[in-house]
C-alpha cells in the first residue's frame, strides 16, 4: 500500500523498516523509541488493521462480527500503547490498482473502530 499511496519504494521499506521485529503498535514504538531524537505522534492505519485481522479478505468484503471485535481490540491496544488515533482512506488504491482495505469497511465497522479509539 505504501508503494502506491506514499510513493515509498519497497526496497526502502525492506531495508529501513524491519516489520518482522514487531507485531503490535506498542512493540513498534518500543523498537523505534531508542532511535528517536524528536517527538513522535502516530496514527494506526485502518487498512493495516484490516489486513492484519482479515488477511486477503480485507480487500474483498465487509468484516464479520468476530473480525470486527478483533479489529477493535487491536485499535484499543494501540491507543493504550500511545497511538493518537486511527487513519482511514476512502480513495486510495494499492500497487495492483485495487481499493485499499479500508475502502471495504461499512458504517458499522467505522463506527465501532471510532468507539474503540475513544475508549
MOPAC internal coordinates of N, CA, C and O (Angstrom, degrees):
PM7 1SCF
backbone

  N    0.0000 0     0.00 0     0.00 0    0    0    0
  C    1.4472 1     0.00 0     0.00 0    1    0    0
  C    1.5213 1   111.29 1     0.00 0    2    1    0
  O    1.2310 1   120.46 1   140.49 1    3    2    1
  N    1.3538 1   116.72 1   -39.51 1    3    2    1
  C    1.4623 1   118.99 1  -177.70 1    5    3    2
  C    1.5133 1   112.66 1   -66.64 1    6    5    3
  O    1.2310 1   120.47 1   147.79 1    7    6    5
  N    1.3223 1   116.70 1   -32.21 1    7    6    5
  C    1.4590 1   119.85 1  -179.46 1    9    7    6
  C    1.5248 1   110.51 1   -58.49 1   10    9    7
  O    1.2310 1   120.14 1   136.90 1   11   10    9
  N    1.3097 1   117.34 1   -43.10 1   11   10    9
  C    1.4613 1   121.14 1  -177.78 1   13   11   10
  C    1.5211 1   112.12 1   -84.56 1   14   13   11
  O    1.2310 1   120.23 1   131.99 1   15   14   13
  N    1.3300 1   117.17 1   -48.01 1   15   14   13
  C    1.4620 1   121.29 1  -173.22 1   17   15   14
  C    1.5264 1   111.83 1   -70.97 1   18   17   15
  O    1.2310 1   120.72 1   131.27 1   19   18   17
  N    1.3241 1   116.24 1   -48.73 1   19   18   17
  C    1.4664 1   120.80 1  -174.66 1   21   19   18
  C    1.5160 1   113.55 1  -102.35 1   22   21   19
  O    1.2310 1   120.07 1   177.73 1   23   22   21
  N    1.3217 1   117.46 1    -2.27 1   23   22   21
  C    1.4574 1   123.09 1  -178.06 1   25   23   22
  C    1.5282 1   111.54 1    58.02 1   26   25   23
  O    1.2310 1   121.17 1  -139.22 1   27   26   25
  N    1.3410 1   115.37 1    40.78 1   27   26   25
  C    1.4584 1   121.69 1   175.18 1   29   27   26
  C    1.5230 1   107.28 1  -100.50 1   30   29   27
  O    1.2310 1   120.16 1   -59.52 1   31   30   29
  N    1.2985 1   117.30 1   120.48 1   31   30   29
  C    1.4573 1   122.12 1  -176.03 1   33   31   30
  C    1.5320 1   111.21 1   -67.17 1   34   33   31
  O    1.2310 1   119.82 1   -35.36 1   35   34   33
  N    1.3370 1   117.94 1   144.64 1   35   34   33
  C    1.4707 1   120.80 1  -179.97 1   37   35   34
  C    1.5258 1   113.65 1   -55.47 1   38   37   35
  O    1.2310 1   119.36 1   142.00 1   39   38   37
  N    1.3294 1   118.82 1   -38.00 1   39   38   37
  C    1.4594 1   121.18 1   179.20 1   41   39   38
  C    1.5278 1   111.15 1   -61.38 1   42   41   39
  O    1.2310 1   120.32 1   142.30 1   43   42   41
  N    1.3253 1   117.00 1   -37.70 1   43   42   41
  C    1.4610 1   121.03 1   177.84 1   45   43   42
  C    1.5151 1   110.20 1   -59.83 1   46   45   43
  O    1.2310 1   120.50 1   133.30 1   47   46   45
  N    1.3375 1   116.65 1   -46.70 1   47   46   45
  C    1.4573 1   120.13 1   178.77 1   49   47   46
  C    1.5228 1   111.05 1   -65.58 1   50   49   47
  O    1.2310 1   120.02 1   136.65 1   51   50   49
  N    1.3107 1   117.57 1   -43.35 1   51   50   49
  C    1.4596 1   121.65 1  -177.71 1   53   51   50
  C    1.5252 1   111.05 1   -59.38 1   54   53   51
  O    1.2310 1   120.43 1   137.20 1   55   54   53
  N    1.3127 1   116.78 1   -42.80 1   55   54   53
  C    1.4620 1   120.94 1  -176.95 1   57   55   54
  C    1.5222 1   113.35 1   -85.92 1   58   57   55
  O    1.2310 1   120.00 1   148.75 1   59   58   57
  N    1.3285 1   117.60 1   -31.25 1   59   58   57
  C    1.4561 1   120.39 1  -173.61 1   61   59   58
  C    1.5104 1   115.91 1  -101.87 1   62   61   59
  O    1.2310 1   120.18 1   163.37 1   63   62   61
  N    1.3139 1   117.27 1   -16.63 1   63   62   61
  C    1.4645 1   120.15 1  -175.98 1   65   63   62
  C    1.5296 1   108.71 1  -133.77 1   66   65   63
  O    1.2310 1   119.84 1   -90.23 1   67   66   65
  N    1.3196 1   117.91 1    89.77 1   67   66   65
  C    1.4643 1   121.15 1  -177.68 1   69   67   66
  C    1.5316 1   111.85 1   -77.87 1   70   69   67
  O    1.2310 1   120.75 1   -96.54 1   71   70   69
  N    1.3120 1   116.17 1    83.46 1   71   70   69
  C    1.4638 1   122.07 1  -175.12 1   73   71   70
  C    1.5224 1   113.32 1   -55.92 1   74   73   71
  O    1.2310 1   119.68 1   152.27 1   75   74   73
  N    1.3247 1   118.23 1   -27.73 1   75   74   73
  C    1.4547 1   120.77 1  -177.30 1   77   75   74
  C    1.5306 1   112.80 1   -69.10 1   78   77   75
  O    1.2310 1   119.84 1   173.53 1   79   78   77
  N    1.3242 1   117.92 1    -6.47 1   79   78   77
  C    1.4591 1   120.85 1  -177.45 1   81   79   78
  C    1.5221 1   113.68 1   -90.54 1   82   81   79
  O    1.2310 1   119.69 1   176.79 1   83   82   81
  N    1.3113 1   118.20 1    -3.21 1   83   82   81
  C    1.4652 1   121.07 1   176.98 1   85   83   82
  C    1.5194 1   109.60 1  -152.63 1   86   85   83
  O    1.2310 1   121.44 1   -17.05 1   87   86   85
  N    1.3361 1   114.84 1   162.95 1   87   86   85
  C    1.4537 1   119.92 1   177.00 1   89   87   86
  C    1.5209 1   111.82 1  -126.03 1   90   89   87
  O    1.2310 1   120.02 1   148.48 1   91   90   89
  N    1.3167 1   117.57 1   -31.52 1   91   90   89
  C    1.4647 1   121.10 1  -177.35 1   93   91   90
  C    1.5245 1   110.81 1  -109.58 1   94   93   91
  O    1.2310 1   121.22 1   -13.09 1   95   94   93
  N    1.3178 1   115.28 1   166.91 1   95   94   93
  C    1.4576 1   121.31 1   177.25 1   97   95   94
  C    1.5289 1   109.97 1   -60.43 1   98   97   95
  O    1.2310 1   120.67 1   135.55 1   99   98   97
  N    1.3359 1   116.32 1   -44.45 1   99   98   97
  C    1.4612 1   120.46 1   179.79 1  101   99   98
  C    1.5194 1   112.46 1   -61.85 1  102  101   99
  O    1.2310 1   120.24 1   138.86 1  103  102  101
  N    1.3346 1   117.16 1   -41.14 1  103  102  101
  C    1.4660 1   120.72 1   177.22 1  105  103  102
  C    1.5205 1   110.78 1   -64.37 1  106  105  103
  O    1.2310 1   120.18 1   142.68 1  107  106  105
  N    1.3218 1   117.26 1   -37.32 1  107  106  105
  C    1.4714 1   120.53 1   176.66 1  109  107  106
  C    1.5202 1   110.40 1   -63.05 1  110  109  107
  O    1.2310 1   120.27 1   135.06 1  111  110  109
  N    1.3430 1   117.08 1   -44.94 1  111  110  109
  C    1.4656 1   119.47 1   179.09 1  113  111  110
  C    1.5216 1   111.36 1   -60.73 1  114  113  111
  O    1.2310 1   120.24 1   138.34 1  115  114  113
  N    1.3262 1   117.15 1   -41.66 1  115  114  113
  C    1.4603 1   120.61 1   179.04 1  117  115  114
  C    1.5332 1   111.32 1   -64.44 1  118  117  115
  O    1.2310 1   120.35 1   142.73 1  119  118  117
  N    1.3290 1   116.94 1   -37.27 1  119  118  117
  C    1.4612 1   121.03 1   176.88 1  121  119  118
  C    1.5306 1   110.46 1   -66.01 1  122  121  119
  O    1.2310 1   120.86 1   140.05 1  123  122  121
  N    1.3193 1   115.96 1   -39.95 1  123  122  121
  C    1.4602 1   121.96 1  -174.96 1  125  123  122
  C    1.5296 1   112.99 1   -78.87 1  126  125  123
  O    1.2310 1   120.33 1   145.33 1  127  126  125
  N    1.3191 1   116.98 1   -34.67 1  127  126  125
  C    1.4659 1   122.66 1  -171.70 1  129  127  126
  C    1.5354 1   115.12 1   -49.05 1  130  129  127
  O    1.2310 1   118.24 1   134.16 1  131  130  129
  N    1.3278 1   120.96 1   -45.84 1  131  130  129
  C    1.4722 1   120.02 1  -178.03 1  133  131  130
  C    1.5356 1   114.78 1   -61.68 1  134  133  131
  O    1.2310 1   120.18 1   156.80 1  135  134  133
  N    1.3318 1   117.27 1   -23.20 1  135  134  133
  C    1.4610 1   118.96 1  -177.34 1  137  135  134
  C    1.5275 1   113.31 1   -99.93 1  138  137  135
  O    1.2310 1   120.17 1  -177.06 1  139  138  137
  N    1.3166 1   117.28 1     2.94 1  139  138  137
  C    1.4710 1   119.78 1  -178.60 1  141  139  138
  C    1.5199 1   111.33 1   -80.67 1  142  141  139
  O    1.2310 1   121.23 1   -41.37 1  143  142  141
  N    1.3197 1   115.25 1   138.63 1  143  142  141
  C    1.4547 1   120.10 1   173.22 1  145  143  142
  C    1.5307 1   110.27 1  -126.70 1  146  145  143
  O    1.2310 1   120.81 1  -174.80 1  147  146  145
  N    1.3380 1   116.06 1     5.20 1  147  146  145
  C    1.4563 1   122.18 1   177.80 1  149  147  146
  C    1.5242 1   108.31 1  -134.94 1  150  149  147
  O    1.2310 1   120.77 1   -13.69 1  151  150  149
  N    1.3196 1   116.14 1   166.31 1  151  150  149
  C    1.4608 1   119.89 1   174.55 1  153  151  150
  C    1.5185 1   109.30 1   -69.72 1  154  153  151
  O    1.2310 1   120.66 1   -31.37 1  155  154  153
  N    1.3202 1   116.34 1   148.63 1  155  154  153
  C    1.4560 1   121.18 1  -178.46 1  157  155  154
  C    1.5180 1   109.22 1  -134.28 1  158  157  155
  O    1.2310 1   120.80 1   -47.52 1  159  158  157
  N    1.3134 1   116.07 1   132.48 1  159  158  157
  C    1.4515 1   122.62 1   171.28 1  161  159  158
  C    1.5104 1   107.53 1  -125.51 1  162  161  159
  O    1.2310 1   119.85 1   -55.17 1  163  162  161
  N    1.3312 1   117.90 1   124.83 1  163  162  161
  C    1.4616 1   120.42 1  -174.81 1  165  163  162
  C    1.5240 1   111.54 1  -125.65 1  166  165  163
  O    1.2310 1   121.63 1   -32.07 1  167  166  165
  N    1.3167 1   114.49 1   147.93 1  167  166  165
  C    1.4553 1   122.89 1   175.49 1  169  167  166
  C    1.5239 1   109.44 1  -105.48 1  170  169  167
  O    1.2310 1   120.65 1   -28.66 1  171  170  169
  N    1.3159 1   116.37 1   151.34 1  171  170  169
  C    1.4616 1   122.06 1   175.03 1  173  171  170
  C    1.5242 1   106.83 1   -88.41 1  174  173  171
  O    1.2310 1   119.94 1   -51.74 1  175  174  173
  N    1.3048 1   117.73 1   128.26 1  175  174  173
  C    1.4571 1   121.62 1  -179.40 1  177  175  174
  C    1.5255 1   112.12 1   -79.01 1  178  177  175
  O    1.2310 1   120.50 1   -56.87 1  179  178  177
  N    1.3137 1   116.65 1   123.13 1  179  178  177
  C    1.4645 1   122.05 1   178.45 1  181  179  178
  C    1.5259 1   110.57 1   -57.01 1  182  181  179
  O    1.2310 1   120.13 1   134.01 1  183  182  181
  N    1.3244 1   117.35 1   -45.99 1  183  182  181
  C    1.4621 1   120.16 1   179.67 1  185  183  182
  C    1.5220 1   111.15 1   -61.64 1  186  185  183
  O    1.2310 1   120.11 1   140.06 1  187  186  185
  N    1.3245 1   117.39 1   -39.94 1  187  186  185
  C    1.4618 1   120.70 1   179.04 1  189  187  186
  C    1.5273 1   110.88 1   -64.24 1  190  189  187
  O    1.2310 1   120.37 1   139.46 1  191  190  189
  N    1.3187 1   116.91 1   -40.54 1  191  190  189
  C    1.4689 1   120.82 1   178.56 1  193  191  190
  C    1.5228 1   110.11 1   -64.78 1  194  193  191
  O    1.2310 1   120.33 1   134.53 1  195  194  193
  N    1.3327 1   116.97 1   -45.47 1  195  194  193
  C    1.4751 1   120.79 1   178.65 1  197  195  194
  C    1.5292 1   110.50 1   -60.45 1  198  197  195
  O    1.2310 1   120.32 1   133.77 1  199  198  197
  N    1.3205 1   116.99 1   -46.23 1  199  198  197
  C    1.4583 1   121.22 1  -178.90 1  201  199  198
  C    1.5296 1   110.61 1   -63.37 1  202  201  199
  O    1.2310 1   119.98 1   138.88 1  203  202  201
  N    1.3186 1   117.64 1   -41.12 1  203  202  201
  C    1.4596 1   122.26 1   179.03 1  205  203  202
  C    1.5330 1   110.92 1   -61.44 1  206  205  203
  O    1.2310 1   120.47 1   135.88 1  207  206  205
  N    1.3136 1   116.72 1   -44.12 1  207  206  205
  C    1.4694 1   121.30 1  -176.14 1  209  207  206
  C    1.5267 1   112.33 1   -81.67 1  210  209  207
  O    1.2310 1   120.00 1   138.21 1  211  210  209
  N    1.3241 1   117.61 1   -41.79 1  211  210  209
  C    1.4599 1   121.27 1  -169.71 1  213  211  210
  C    1.5212 1   114.85 1  -103.64 1  214  213  211
  O    1.2310 1   119.67 1   167.73 1  215  214  213
  N    1.3246 1   118.23 1   -12.27 1  215  214  213
  C    1.4552 1   119.93 1  -176.12 1  217  215  214
  C    1.5232 1   110.82 1    64.02 1  218  217  215
  O    1.2310 1   120.53 1    34.96 1  219  218  217
  N    1.3209 1   116.59 1  -145.04 1  219  218  217
  C    1.4692 1   120.92 1  -177.30 1  221  219  218
  C    1.5260 1   113.00 1   -61.01 1  222  221  219
  O    1.2310 1   120.24 1   153.56 1  223  222  221
  N    1.3108 1   117.15 1   -26.44 1  223  222  221
  C    1.4732 1   120.39 1   179.14 1  225  223  222
  C    1.5278 1   111.72 1   -63.08 1  226  225  223
  O    1.2310 1   120.32 1   162.83 1  227  226  225
  N    1.3394 1   117.00 1   -17.17 1  227  226  225
  C    1.4677 1   120.33 1   179.76 1  229  227  226
  C    1.5203 1   112.36 1   -62.58 1  230  229  227
  O    1.2310 1   120.47 1   159.47 1  231  230  229
  N    1.3387 1   116.70 1   -20.53 1  231  230  229
  C    1.4570 1   121.28 1   179.09 1  233  231  230
  C    1.5291 1   111.30 1  -110.36 1  234  233  231
  O    1.2310 1   121.24 1  -155.86 1  235  234  233
  N    1.3358 1   115.24 1    24.14 1  235  234  233
  C    1.4565 1   119.25 1  -179.00 1  237  235  234
  C    1.5188 1   114.38 1  -129.69 1  238  237  235
  O    1.2310 1   119.93 1   152.72 1  239  238  237
  N    1.3412 1   117.73 1   -27.28 1  239  238  237
  C    1.4596 1   119.38 1  -170.61 1  241  239  238
  C    1.5231 1   112.23 1  -159.87 1  242  241  239
  O    1.2310 1   121.59 1    -5.35 1  243  242  241
  N    1.3380 1   114.56 1   174.65 1  243  242  241
  C    1.4554 1   120.63 1   173.38 1  245  243  242
  C    1.5264 1   109.19 1   -74.28 1  246  245  243
  O    1.2310 1   120.41 1   -20.17 1  247  246  245
  N    1.3075 1   116.83 1   159.83 1  247  246  245
  C    1.4600 1   122.53 1  -179.24 1  249  247  246
  C    1.5234 1   111.35 1   -77.92 1  250  249  247
  O    1.2310 1   121.12 1   -32.44 1  251  250  249
  N    1.3272 1   115.45 1   147.56 1  251  250  249
  C    1.4640 1   120.65 1   171.90 1  253  251  250
  C    1.5309 1   108.38 1   -76.85 1  254  253  251
  O    1.2310 1   120.36 1   -10.53 1  255  254  253
  N    1.3242 1   116.92 1   169.47 1  255  254  253
  C    1.4656 1   120.61 1   177.13 1  257  255  254
  C    1.5235 1   110.81 1   -59.12 1  258  257  255
  O    1.2310 1   120.32 1   138.39 1  259  258  257
  N    1.3280 1   116.99 1   -41.61 1  259  258  257
  C    1.4669 1   120.88 1  -179.29 1  261  259  258
  C    1.5302 1   110.97 1   -66.00 1  262  261  259
  O    1.2310 1   120.14 1   137.96 1  263  262  261
  N    1.3128 1   117.33 1   -42.04 1  263  262  261
  C    1.4670 1   120.67 1   178.49 1  265  263  262
  C    1.5234 1   110.54 1   -65.48 1  266  265  263
  O    1.2310 1   120.58 1   140.41 1  267  266  265
  N    1.3246 1   116.49 1   -39.59 1  267  266  265
  C    1.4574 1   120.30 1   179.57 1  269  267  266
  C    1.5236 1   110.32 1   -65.32 1  270  269  267
  O    1.2310 1   120.23 1   140.37 1  271  270  269
  N    1.3017 1   117.17 1   -39.63 1  271  270  269
  C    1.4624 1   120.90 1   177.28 1  273  271  270
  C    1.5296 1   110.34 1   -61.30 1  274  273  271
  O    1.2310 1   120.28 1   137.75 1  275  274  273
  N    1.3280 1   117.08 1   -42.25 1  275  274  273
  C    1.4612 1   121.02 1   178.66 1  277  275  274
  C    1.5297 1   110.93 1   -66.93 1  278  277  275
  O    1.2310 1   120.07 1   139.14 1  279  278  277
  N    1.3322 1   117.46 1   -40.86 1  279  278  277
  C    1.4681 1   120.00 1   177.83 1  281  279  278
  C    1.5202 1   110.61 1   -61.70 1  282  281  279
  O    1.2310 1   120.11 1   138.52 1  283  282  281
  N    1.3237 1   117.39 1   -41.48 1  283  282  281
  C    1.4649 1   120.89 1   178.80 1  285  283  282
  C    1.5235 1   110.80 1   -62.34 1  286  285  283
  O    1.2310 1   120.34 1   140.04 1  287  286  285
  N    1.3350 1   116.96 1   -39.96 1  287  286  285
  C    1.4660 1   120.56 1   177.73 1  289  287  286
  C    1.5263 1   110.78 1   -63.78 1  290  289  287
  O    1.2310 1   120.12 1   140.12 1  291  290  289
  N    1.3296 1   117.37 1   -39.88 1  291  290  289
  C    1.4732 1   121.29 1   178.28 1  293  291  290
  C    1.5311 1   109.83 1   -63.43 1  294  293  291
  O    1.2310 1   120.45 1   135.15 1  295  294  293
  N    1.3257 1   116.74 1   -44.85 1  295  294  293
  C    1.4694 1   120.49 1   179.38 1  297  295  294
  C    1.5229 1   110.78 1   -64.39 1  298  297  295
  O    1.2310 1   120.05 1   135.07 1  299  298  297
  N    1.3242 1   117.51 1   -44.93 1  299  298  297
  C    1.4682 1   119.87 1   178.40 1  301  299  298
  C    1.5273 1   111.25 1   -59.93 1  302  301  299
  O    1.2310 1   120.37 1   137.51 1  303  302  301
  N    1.3207 1   116.90 1   -42.49 1  303  302  301
  C    1.4622 1   120.43 1   177.88 1  305  303  302
  C    1.5124 1   112.02 1   -62.52 1  306  305  303
  O    1.2310 1   120.55 1   139.34 1  307  306  305
  N    1.3123 1   116.56 1   -40.66 1  307  306  305
  C    1.4622 1   120.51 1   178.62 1  309  307  306
  C    1.5272 1   110.89 1   -65.29 1  310  309  307
  O    1.2310 1   120.41 1   138.67 1  311  310  309
  N    1.3108 1   116.82 1   -41.33 1  311  310  309
  C    1.4612 1   120.04 1   178.76 1  313  311  310
  C    1.5302 1   110.54 1   -64.34 1  314  313  311
  O    1.2310 1   120.34 1   137.91 1  315  314  313
  N    1.3241 1   116.96 1   -42.09 1  315  314  313
  C    1.4692 1   120.80 1   178.22 1  317  315  314
  C    1.5278 1   110.97 1   -63.85 1  318  317  315
  O    1.2310 1   120.45 1   149.15 1  319  318  317
  N    1.3344 1   116.75 1   -30.85 1  319  318  317
  C    1.4666 1   121.20 1   179.90 1  321  319  318
  C    1.5264 1   112.69 1   -79.74 1  322  321  319
  O    1.2310 1   119.98 1   166.38 1  323  322  321
  N    1.3467 1   117.64 1   -13.62 1  323  322  321
  C    1.4593 1   119.67 1   176.85 1  325  323  322
  C    1.5119 1   116.90 1   126.71 1  326  325  323
  O    1.2310 1   119.44 1  -174.96 1  327  326  325
  N    1.3207 1   118.68 1     5.04 1  327  326  325
  C    1.4692 1   119.92 1   176.77 1  329  327  326
  C    1.5265 1   109.35 1   -63.13 1  330  329  327
  O    1.2310 1   120.67 1   -30.33 1  331  330  329
  N    1.3109 1   116.33 1   149.67 1  331  330  329
  C    1.4589 1   121.10 1   179.06 1  333  331  330
  C    1.5194 1   113.09 1   -90.15 1  334  333  331
  O    1.2310 1   120.17 1   162.33 1  335  334  333
  N    1.3156 1   117.27 1   -17.67 1  335  334  333
  C    1.4613 1   120.90 1  -178.62 1  337  335  334
  C    1.5112 1   110.73 1   169.00 1  338  337  335
  O    1.2310 1   121.15 1    13.72 1  339  338  337
  N    1.3257 1   115.40 1  -166.28 1  339  338  337
  C    1.4608 1   123.23 1   179.98 1  341  339  338
  C    1.5160 1   108.62 1  -118.92 1  342  341  339
  O    1.2310 1   120.49 1   -43.56 1  343  342  341
  N    1.3271 1   116.68 1   136.44 1  343  342  341
  C    1.4644 1   120.22 1   174.63 1  345  343  342
  C    1.5215 1   108.23 1  -107.52 1  346  345  343
  O    1.2310 1   120.79 1   -33.63 1  347  346  345
  N    1.3140 1   116.10 1   146.37 1  347  346  345
  C    1.4631 1   120.66 1   179.93 1  349  347  346
  C    1.5166 1   109.29 1  -142.07 1  350  349  347
  O    1.2310 1   120.62 1   -10.08 1  351  350  349
  N    1.3099 1   116.42 1   169.92 1  351  350  349
  C    1.4559 1   121.09 1  -178.67 1  353  351  350
  C    1.5175 1   109.71 1  -144.20 1  354  353  351
  O    1.2310 1   121.36 1   -36.88 1  355  354  353
  N    1.3092 1   115.00 1   143.12 1  355  354  353
  C    1.4628 1   120.95 1   176.60 1  357  355  354
  C    1.5206 1   111.82 1  -116.92 1  358  357  355
  O    1.2310 1   120.27 1  -175.84 1  359  358  357
  N    1.3499 1   117.10 1     4.16 1  359  358  357
  C    1.4634 1   118.88 1  -175.61 1  361  359  358
  C    1.5272 1   114.98 1  -131.33 1  362  361  359
  O    1.2310 1   119.42 1   162.69 1  363  362  361
  N    1.3286 1   118.71 1   -17.31 1  363  362  361
  C    1.4619 1   120.58 1  -172.04 1  365  363  362
  C    1.5267 1   113.22 1   -74.37 1  366  365  363
  O    1.2310 1   121.68 1   -22.56 1  367  366  365
  N    1.3527 1   114.39 1   157.44 1  367  366  365
  C    1.4623 1   122.41 1   176.80 1  369  367  366
  C    1.5250 1   108.68 1  -128.51 1  370  369  367
  O    1.2310 1   120.61 1   -19.92 1  371  370  369
  N    1.3412 1   116.43 1   160.08 1  371  370  369
  C    1.4631 1   119.97 1   178.47 1  373  371  370
  C    1.5199 1   110.48 1   -92.06 1  374  373  371
  O    1.2310 1   120.44 1     8.21 1  375  374  373
  N    1.3288 1   116.77 1  -171.79 1  375  374  373
  C    1.4649 1   120.61 1  -175.79 1  377  375  374
  C    1.5338 1   113.22 1   -69.28 1  378  377  375
  O    1.2310 1   120.15 1   163.94 1  379  378  377
  N    1.3434 1   117.31 1   -16.06 1  379  378  377
  C    1.4729 1   120.88 1   175.24 1  381  379  378
  C    1.5287 1   111.43 1   -97.67 1  382  381  379
  O    1.2310 1   121.27 1  -166.74 1  383  382  381
  N    1.3405 1   115.17 1    13.26 1  383  382  381
  C    1.4720 1   123.20 1   178.48 1  385  383  382
  C    1.5296 1   112.63 1    66.16 1  386  385  383
  O    1.2310 1   120.19 1  -156.49 1  387  386  385
  N    1.3421 1   117.25 1    23.51 1  387  386  385
  C    1.4612 1   121.95 1   174.98 1  389  387  386
  C    1.5192 1   108.49 1   -93.29 1  390  389  387
  O    1.2310 1   119.62 1   -30.41 1  391  390  389
  N    1.3394 1   118.34 1   149.59 1  391  390  389
  C    1.4683 1   120.11 1   174.72 1  393  391  390
  C    1.5261 1   110.29 1   -57.57 1  394  393  391
  O    1.2310 1   120.46 1   -39.41 1  395  394  393
  N    1.3308 1   116.72 1   140.59 1  395  394  393
  C    1.4617 1   120.41 1   176.57 1  397  395  394
  C    1.5273 1   109.55 1   -66.15 1  398  397  395
  O    1.2310 1   119.87 1   -21.63 1  399  398  397
  N    1.3399 1   117.86 1   158.37 1  399  398  397
  C    1.4617 1   120.43 1  -175.26 1  401  399  398
  C    1.5268 1   115.74 1   -53.12 1  402  401  399
  O    1.2310 1   119.43 1   141.98 1  403  402  401
  N    1.3091 1   118.70 1   -38.02 1  403  402  401
  C    1.4698 1   119.85 1  -177.01 1  405  403  402
  C    1.5259 1   112.58 1   -61.49 1  406  405  403
  O    1.2310 1   120.10 1   157.35 1  407  406  405
  N    1.3179 1   117.42 1   -22.65 1  407  406  405
  C    1.4661 1   120.31 1  -179.82 1  409  407  406
  C    1.5288 1   112.55 1   -72.51 1  410  409  407
  O    1.2310 1   119.99 1   167.22 1  411  410  409
  N    1.3284 1   117.63 1   -12.78 1  411  410  409
  C    1.4650 1   121.15 1   178.96 1  413  411  410
  C    1.5271 1   112.03 1   -92.94 1  414  413  411
  O    1.2310 1   120.07 1   178.00 1  415  414  413
  N    1.3167 1   117.46 1    -2.00 1  415  414  413
  C    1.4663 1   121.27 1  -178.86 1  417  415  414
  C    1.5206 1   110.80 1   -75.86 1  418  417  415
  O    1.2310 1   121.25 1   -41.39 1  419  418  417
  N    1.3190 1   115.22 1   138.61 1  419  418  417
  C    1.4691 1   119.92 1   175.03 1  421  419  418
  C    1.5313 1   109.20 1   -91.86 1  422  421  419
  O    1.2310 1   120.66 1    -3.93 1  423  422  421
  N    1.3207 1   116.34 1   176.07 1  423  422  421
  C    1.4658 1   121.32 1  -178.47 1  425  423  422
  C    1.5223 1   110.84 1   -60.82 1  426  425  423
  O    1.2310 1   119.87 1   142.92 1  427  426  425
  N    1.3121 1   117.86 1   -37.08 1  427  426  425
  C    1.4680 1   122.22 1   178.24 1  429  427  426
  C    1.5238 1   110.22 1   -57.07 1  430  429  427
  O    1.2310 1   120.10 1   135.07 1  431  430  429
  N    1.3328 1   117.42 1   -44.93 1  431  430  429
  C    1.4617 1   121.33 1   180.00 1  433  431  430
  C    1.5207 1   111.43 1   -67.28 1  434  433  431
  O    1.2310 1   120.30 1   132.88 1  435  434  433
  N    1.3077 1   117.04 1   -47.12 1  435  434  433
  C    1.4687 1   119.54 1  -178.54 1  437  435  434
  C    1.5305 1   110.94 1   -61.94 1  438  437  435
  O    1.2310 1   120.72 1   140.49 1  439  438  437
  N    1.3302 1   116.23 1   -39.51 1  439  438  437
  C    1.4735 1   120.10 1   179.17 1  441  439  438
  C    1.5256 1   110.88 1   -67.29 1  442  441  439
  O    1.2310 1   120.35 1   137.34 1  443  442  441
  N    1.3185 1   116.95 1   -42.66 1  443  442  441
  C    1.4791 1   120.62 1   179.80 1  445  443  442
  C    1.5269 1   110.86 1   -63.78 1  446  445  443
  O    1.2310 1   119.96 1   139.09 1  447  446  445
  N    1.3331 1   117.68 1   -40.91 1  447  446  445
  C    1.4608 1   120.48 1  -179.97 1  449  447  446
  C    1.5272 1   111.18 1   -69.03 1  450  449  447
  O    1.2310 1   120.35 1   144.72 1  451  450  449
  N    1.3262 1   116.93 1   -35.28 1  451  450  449
  C    1.4588 1   120.18 1   176.63 1  453  451  450
  C    1.5431 1   109.94 1   -65.53 1  454  453  451
  O    1.2310 1   120.26 1   139.78 1  455  454  453
  N    1.3224 1   117.10 1   -40.22 1  455  454  453
  C    1.4580 1   121.06 1   177.54 1  457  455  454
  C    1.5278 1   110.34 1   -65.97 1  458  457  455
  O    1.2310 1   120.07 1   138.92 1  459  458  457
  N    1.3306 1   117.46 1   -41.08 1  459  458  457
  C    1.4688 1   121.33 1   177.34 1  461  459  458
  C    1.5251 1   110.09 1   -62.08 1  462  461  459
  O    1.2310 1   120.55 1   139.56 1  463  462  461
  N    1.3225 1   116.56 1   -40.44 1  463  462  461
  C    1.4580 1   121.25 1   178.73 1  465  463  462
  C    1.5295 1   109.74 1   -63.84 1  466  465  463
  O    1.2310 1   119.81 1   138.43 1  467  466  465
  N    1.3071 1   117.98 1   -41.57 1  467  466  465
  C    1.4534 1   122.36 1  -177.70 1  469  467  466
  C    1.5283 1   111.92 1   -69.16 1  470  469  467
  O    1.2310 1   120.78 1   145.88 1  471  470  469
  N    1.3284 1   116.12 1   -34.12 1  471  470  469
  C    1.4832 1   118.57 1   179.51 1  473  471  470
  C    1.5163 1   110.00 1   -61.80 1  474  473  471
  O    1.2310 1   120.10 1   180.00 1  475  474  473

